[in-house]
Amino acid sequence: MTHRDDIDCGCQEYNALSRRQFVMNTAGAAVLGTIAHAWLPRVVLAQTASPRDIIVHVFLRGGSDGLSMCVPWGDPNYYTARSTIAIPRPDATGTLKATSLDGVLWGLPPSMLGLLPAYQANQLLIIQGAGLSYSSRSHFDAQRFIEVGKAADPSVSTGWLGRHLATVPPMNSAATLRALSISQGLPNLLEGAPKTLPIPDPANYVLGGSSATRAARQAWLATDYGLAEEPVRSAALDAGATLSLLQSLNISGYAPSNGAVYPNTNFGRGMRSTAALIKANVGVEAVQVDIGGWDTHQTQNPLTGTMATLMTEFANGIGAFWADVLQGNGNYNVTLVAMSEFGRNVRENGSQGTDHGRGSAMFVMGKQIAGGRVYTKNWQPLARENLQDGQDVRVTVDHRDVLAEIVRNRLNNPNLDLIFPAYTPTFQGVTR
């Protein structure tokens, strides 16, 4: 049943929008729940698609060490806490050392210099002390709480980005695919989003089995599911149309701009495919890309080891994306957000690694992002008495403050009380 009192939109896609449908996984066509929650407010939908950015969300899964990714080289407590794994100061001897960003406190490690051009162009903002205000050291819980936009509430089953997409009309009314995650399964982040699929490799998205019968089987699926009941029918037909769309784009032959070179890794190829989809202008509004492996309990080695390799892959991946899509005066309006579920302990452990912590570094990139700086709120030196529980970077910027400002100012969606339920965000000045 359509709840007319909950709708203010003339767009047909949204005339079926109801409180009940906000707890449906549209991509998988599986009903996850039917309870209308008390916190769910009236949805305000625009009559037409207003100009807004495409959002790219990068999740650093595993709890990334923000102090290695954005180095507090001006704080002697950092070197006391990390006698073997600290990044040397910019004025240290040798070549493997931090590059100063502000001349006082913050710098990039050698493995993250792929981000320096975007930073120097004032299109990259690094936020230190960002994270989940709710205390959790569980990867599973913290990731889920961040993705659904509310901690410790099992009744919230859709993602904050899914709810954003469900409360704005499509940027392209003819779009077959509005959002995707470059993964095997749909993450919590995008649950509830219309016309959304998990696609592990957009450049090679085909039906399995013999190529000789692929076209016939694809046509049969479209015919067969065309007679199915909703929501199975729409989900299946959208998937079939997406197969045809991606096959027509020749993503594998995509040529990046401005000399951008993406890492030849799953993450690098995912960012390259993201750029190709955005430039194809087919109506994609949101992309989720993961990069895992950040759970560095031992032998972290951020200069030449595991952490260094990951940082290089991450920085070069989104650095190439910046050069390819955002550098110069291109017409692509995109905001990229990269974050992890939590940070690591300030002090290294006995295995030359770091254990689960709290606050970490968050990265925000875009033409309308107030970048070229490291943003902190009430930051204190890393002496033990200033740390959360005597061991962690304090969370002084709730990640929802950053995300909500982007949703409102760059994605032009006013429904913050629905997208981030039971939370009143404080904008931090991350957008211009």
C-alpha positions in Angstrom: 0.0 0.0 0.0 1.2 3.5 -0.8 1.3 5.9 2.1 0.3 9.2 0.5 0.9 11.1 3.7 4.6 10.1 3.6 5.2 11.3 0.0 5.8 14.6 -1.6 6.9 13.7 -5.1 5.4 13.5 -8.6 8.0 10.9 -9.7 6.4 7.5 -10.4 9.4 5.6 -9.0 8.7 7.3 -5.6 4.9 7.1 -5.6 5.3 3.6 -4.2 7.7 4.7 -1.5 6.5 3.8 2.0 7.8 3.4 5.5 7.7 -0.3 5.0 9.9 -0.2 2.0 12.7 1.5 3.8 13.5 -1.9 5.4 13.7 -3.7 2.1 16.9 -4.8 0.3 15.9 -3.7 -3.2 19.0 -5.1 -4.9 18.4 -8.6 -3.5 14.7 -8.3 -3.6 14.4 -9.7 -0.1 12.1 -8.2 2.5 14.2 -7.6 5.6 11.4 -6.3 7.8 8.0 -4.6 8.0 8.1 -2.5 11.1 7.5 1.2 10.8 10.0 2.7 13.3 9.1 5.5 15.6 12.1 7.6 14.5 11.1 7.5 10.8 10.0 11.0 9.8 8.0 12.3 6.9 10.0 12.0 3.7 10.4 15.1 1.6 11.2 14.4 -2.0 12.0 16.9 -4.7 9.8 17.1 -7.8 12.8 16.9 -10.1 16.4 15.8 -9.8 18.4 18.7 -8.5 22.1 19.1 -9.4 24.2 17.0 -7.0 27.4 15.1 -6.8 28.0 11.4 -7.4 29.4 9.9 -4.2 32.2 7.3 -4.1 32.5 5.6 -0.7 35.8 3.7 0.0 35.8 1.5 3.1 39.2 0.6 4.6 38.1 -2.6 6.2 40.1 -3.9 9.1 40.7 -0.8 11.3 43.3 1.4 9.6 46.0 3.1 11.5 45.3 6.8 11.0 48.6 7.8 12.7 50.6 6.0 10.0 48.4 7.4 7.2 48.6 11.0 8.4 51.7 11.3 10.6 51.8 13.6 13.7 55.5 14.2 13.2 55.5 17.3 15.3 54.4 15.5 18.5 57.3 13.8 20.4 54.7 11.5 22.2 54.2 9.8 18.8 57.8 8.7 18.7 57.9 7.7 22.4 54.8 5.5 21.8 56.2 3.9 18.6 59.9 3.2 19.0 60.1 0.8 16.0 57.1 1.6 13.7 57.0 5.5 13.7 57.4 7.3 10.4 60.6 9.5 10.7 60.2 13.3 10.8 60.5 15.3 7.6 64.0 16.6 8.7 65.3 13.1 9.4 68.2 11.7 7.4 67.4 9.2 4.7 64.7 9.1 2.1 61.9 7.1 4.0 60.4 9.9 6.1 57.3 12.0 6.4 56.5 14.9 4.0 55.2 17.8 5.9 51.7 19.1 5.1 51.5 22.1 7.4 55.1 22.7 8.6 54.1 22.1 12.2 52.5 18.8 13.1 51.1 16.7 10.2 52.7 14.9 7.3 52.2 12.1 4.7 54.3 8.9 4.9 56.3 8.0 1.8 53.7 5.4 0.8 50.9 8.0 0.7 52.5 10.6 -1.6 50.1 9.6 -4.3 47.6 11.9 -2.5 49.9 15.0 -2.4 48.7 16.5 -5.8 45.1 16.4 -4.7 46.0 17.9 -1.3 48.1 20.7 -2.9 45.1 21.4 -5.2 43.0 22.0 -2.1 40.7 19.1 -3.1 41.7 16.6 -0.4 40.7 17.0 3.3 42.2 14.8 5.9 40.2 14.5 9.2 42.0 13.2 12.2 40.2 11.9 15.3 37.2 10.8 13.2 35.1 7.8 13.9 32.3 6.1 15.6 31.2 7.8 18.9 29.8 4.5 20.2 32.6 2.4 21.7 33.2 -0.8 19.8 36.3 -2.8 19.1 34.5 -5.4 17.0 35.2 -5.1 13.3 31.7 -6.6 12.5 29.8 -4.4 14.8 31.7 -1.1 14.1 31.4 -1.6 10.3 27.7 -2.3 10.5 27.0 0.6 12.8 28.8 3.0 10.4 27.1 1.6 7.4 23.5 1.7 8.7 24.1 5.1 10.3 23.1 4.2 13.8 24.9 2.2 16.5 23.5 -0.7 18.4 20.0 -0.7 16.9 19.2 -4.0 15.2 15.9 -2.5 13.9 17.7 -0.3 11.4 18.3 -2.7 8.5 18.9 -0.3 5.6 22.1 1.7 4.9 22.5 5.4 5.2 23.5 5.6 1.6 20.6 3.4 0.6 18.2 5.7 2.4 19.7 8.7 0.6 19.1 7.2 -2.8 15.6 6.1 -1.8 14.7 9.7 -0.9 15.9 11.5 -4.0 14.7 11.1 -7.6 17.2 9.6 -10.0 19.7 12.0 -11.6 18.9 10.2 -14.9 15.3 9.0 -15.1 16.3 6.4 -17.7 19.1 4.9 -15.5 19.3 1.2 -15.4 21.8 1.2 -12.5 21.8 3.9 -9.9 24.3 2.5 -7.5 26.7 -0.5 -7.2 29.1 -2.0 -4.8 32.3 -3.5 -6.3 32.0 -6.6 -4.3 30.5 -10.1 -4.3 27.6 -9.1 -2.0 25.7 -5.9 -1.2 27.1 -4.2 1.9 24.8 -2.8 4.6 25.7 0.7 3.3 23.6 0.3 0.2 20.7 -1.9 1.4 17.4 -0.2 0.6 18.8 1.6 -2.4 16.7 1.4 -5.7 18.4 -0.1 -8.8 21.5 -1.2 -7.0 23.6 -4.3 -7.4 26.8 -5.9 -6.1 29.2 -6.2 -9.1 32.7 -7.5 -8.3 34.1 -6.7 -11.7 32.1 -4.2 -13.9 34.5 -4.8 -16.8 33.6 -8.5 -16.9 30.0 -8.6 -15.7 28.5 -11.6 -17.6 26.3 -14.6 -17.0 28.3 -17.6 -16.1 28.5 -20.7 -18.3 29.2 -21.1 -22.0 29.6 -17.9 -24.0 28.0 -19.6 -27.0 24.6 -19.7 -25.2 25.0 -16.6 -23.1 22.8 -14.3 -25.2 20.0 -16.8 -25.4 20.1 -17.5 -21.7 20.0 -13.8 -20.9 17.0 -13.3 -23.2 15.3 -16.3 -21.6 15.8 -14.8 -18.1 14.3 -11.5 -19.1 11.2 -13.3 -20.6 10.8 -15.7 -17.6 11.2 -13.1 -14.8 9.0 -10.6 -16.8 6.1 -12.7 -15.6 7.2 -13.0 -11.9 5.6 -11.1 -9.1 7.1 -7.9 -7.6 9.7 -7.2 -6.2 11.4 -10.2 -7.9 10.4 -9.1 -11.4 11.9 -5.6 -11.2 15.1 -6.7 -9.5 15.7 -9.4 -12.1 14.9 -7.2 -15.0 17.2 -4.5 -13.6 20.0 -7.0 -13.3 19.4 -8.1 -16.9 19.4 -4.6 -18.2 22.6 -3.9 -16.2 24.3 -6.8 -17.9 23.5 -5.3 -21.3 24.6 -1.9 -20.2 28.0 -2.9 -18.8 28.7 -5.1 -21.8 28.1 -2.1 -24.1 30.5 0.2 -22.2 33.8 -1.6 -22.9 35.1 -0.8 -19.5 38.1 -3.1 -20.1 39.2 -0.7 -22.9 38.7 2.5 -20.9 41.6 5.0 -21.2 42.2 7.2 -18.1 42.8 10.9 -18.5 45.8 13.1 -17.4 48.2 10.2 -17.3 46.4 8.5 -14.4 47.7 5.1 -13.6 45.6 2.8 -11.4 47.2 0.0 -9.4 46.8 -3.4 -11.0 45.0 -4.7 -7.9 41.3 -5.4 -7.1 41.1 -2.0 -5.5 42.9 -0.2 -8.4 40.7 -1.9 -11.0 37.6 -1.1 -8.9 38.5 2.6 -8.9 39.3 2.5 -12.6 35.9 0.9 -13.3 34.3 3.6 -11.1 35.9 6.3 -13.2 34.7 4.7 -16.4 31.1 4.4 -15.2 31.0 8.0 -14.1 32.4 9.3 -17.4 30.0 7.1 -19.3 27.2 9.2 -17.8 24.8 6.3 -17.5 23.1 7.6 -14.4 25.3 5.9 -11.7 25.0 8.0 -8.5 26.9 6.1 -5.9 29.7 3.5 -5.9 31.1 1.6 -2.9 34.6 0.2 -3.1 36.4 -1.8 -0.4 40.1 -2.2 0.4 40.8 -4.6 3.2 43.8 -5.9 5.1 44.3 -3.1 7.7 44.1 -5.3 10.8 47.9 -4.9 11.5 48.4 -6.6 14.9 51.9 -7.6 14.1 54.9 -6.5 11.9 53.0 -3.5 10.8 56.0 -1.9 9.2 54.5 1.3 7.6 57.8 2.1 5.8 58.5 -1.1 3.8 56.1 -3.8 5.0 52.4 -4.7 4.9 51.1 -1.4 6.0 53.3 0.4 3.4 52.0 -1.8 0.6 48.4 -1.1 1.6 48.9 2.6 1.9 50.5 2.7 -1.5 47.7 0.8 -3.1 45.1 3.1 -1.4 46.8 6.4 -2.1 47.7 5.6 -5.7 44.2 4.3 -6.3 42.3 7.4 -5.2 45.2 9.6 -6.4 44.7 8.2 -9.9 41.0 8.7 -9.6 41.5 12.3 -8.7 43.8 12.9 -11.7 41.4 11.0 -14.0 38.1 12.4 -12.9 38.6 15.6 -10.8 41.8 17.3 -11.9 41.4 20.4 -14.0 38.1 21.7 -15.2 36.2 18.6 -16.1 32.4 18.4 -15.7 32.3 15.5 -13.3 30.9 16.5 -9.9 32.1 13.8 -7.5 32.7 13.6 -3.8 34.8 10.7 -2.5 34.8 9.6 1.1 37.3 7.1 2.5 37.1 5.8 6.1 37.6 2.8 8.4 35.6 1.3 11.2 38.1 2.4 13.8 41.8 3.2 14.3 44.6 1.5 16.2 46.2 1.9 19.6 48.6 4.9 19.8 51.3 2.6 21.4 52.7 -0.3 19.4 52.4 -3.7 20.9 55.1 -6.3 21.6 54.8 -7.7 18.0 55.6 -4.4 16.4 52.0 -3.9 15.4 49.0 -2.1 16.8 45.8 -3.3 18.3 42.2 -2.1 17.9 41.7 1.5 18.8 39.1 4.3 18.3 39.7 7.5 16.3 41.3 7.3 12.9 41.9 9.4 9.8 39.1 10.1 7.3 39.7 11.3 3.8 37.3 13.5 1.8 38.0 14.5 -1.8 36.2 16.7 -4.3 36.1 20.0 -6.1 33.8 21.5 -3.5 35.6 20.1 -0.5 37.4 22.5 1.7 40.7 20.7 1.3 44.4 21.3 1.5 44.5 20.9 5.2 44.3 18.4 8.1 41.2 19.1 10.1 41.1 18.3 13.9 38.7 19.2 16.6 40.0 19.6 20.2 43.2 17.7 19.2 45.6 17.1 22.1 49.2 15.8 22.2 49.4 12.0 22.3 50.5 11.8 25.9 48.9 8.9 27.8 46.7 11.2 30.0 45.1 12.7 26.9 44.2 9.3 25.3 40.8 7.5 25.3 41.2 4.7 27.9 44.8 5.7 28.2 45.6 4.1 24.8 43.6 5.5 21.9 43.1 8.6 19.8 39.9 10.1 21.0 36.9 10.3 18.6 36.3 14.1 18.5 34.6 14.2 15.1 31.6 11.8 14.7 31.8 10.4 11.2 28.1 11.2 10.7 28.9 14.9 11.1 31.0 14.7 8.0 28.7 12.4 6.0 25.6 14.5 6.9 27.3 17.7 5.7 28.1 16.0 2.4 24.6 14.6 2.1 23.0 18.0 2.6 25.5 20.2 0.8 26.8 18.1 -2.0 24.1 15.5 -2.5 21.3 18.0 -2.0 19.2 15.8 0.3 17.5 17.5 3.3 16.3 14.2 4.9 19.1 14.0 7.5 16.8 12.9 10.3 15.9 9.8 8.2 19.3 9.1 6.8 21.0 9.4 10.2 18.2 8.5 12.6 18.1 9.8 16.1 21.2 11.9 15.5 21.6 15.7 15.1 24.8 16.4 13.1 27.1 19.3 13.7 28.6 20.4 10.4 32.4 20.6 10.5 33.0 22.9 7.5 34.2 20.1 5.2 32.4 21.5 2.2 32.9 24.9 0.5 
